[in-house]
Amino acid sequence: MRDMNEICTNCGSSAIFQQIAPFTFVHGGKETTIDDERTVCGTCGSIVYSGDQISRHELAVAAKIRELDGLLSAEALRRIRLKYALRQTDLEAMLSIGPKTWTRWERGKVPQNKAADTLIRVLATDPEVARHLMMQANIDNPAADAVFAQIDEDTKRLAEANLRARIIASGRNMDIADMAQHAINAVREARHELGVQAA
């Protein structure tokens, strides 16, 4: 008995072959093309996709849409999640998205929308936003809590170093209000620097 993958499901011919050919689809009102792997019948011209080909097709289409829309890649989403030691379910709760949505985004099967992408970029570069969303969603994740505690320690260390350098550079005694303002600015700069470095 022949493997059904070796015969055409349309005409029964065994003259099938793998082909990489352009596949054109419309996104955002514009046509775009990807290289697409498919199985073609040399007799009747029927085109079919095997399970693996379907998966690669979905990944290629989603990657092209991400590229066209300027969205974060699936790998970037994974790095952002791991940066804060978050679980996929944590991010689904934080972003108020459905079950398995983050999983599909991170696996590359489905591109995230622009609004979600914008929020993800913000939380990737601003740990305070990530922490706020986590707290707002009532997420209990000791590993993520430890990451945020380390970010706080790093922020404090950078702020102290920045303030110390500023006091030394001024060569004078600074008043408390001025010192406090510099401390606040130093904390903001340190948090921004930490967010940018880790992104």
Buried (B, 14 or more C-beta within 10 A) or exposed (E): EEEEEEBBEEEEEEEBEEEEEEBEEEEEEEEBEBEBBBBBBEBEEBBBBEEEBEBBBBBBBBBBBBEEBEBBBBEBBBBBBEBBBBBBBBBBBBBEBEEBBBBBBBBBBBBBEEEBBEBBBEBBBBBBBBBEBBEEBEBEBEEBBEBBEEBBEBBEEBBBEBBEEBBEEEEEEBEEEEBEEBBEBBBEBBBBBBBEEBE
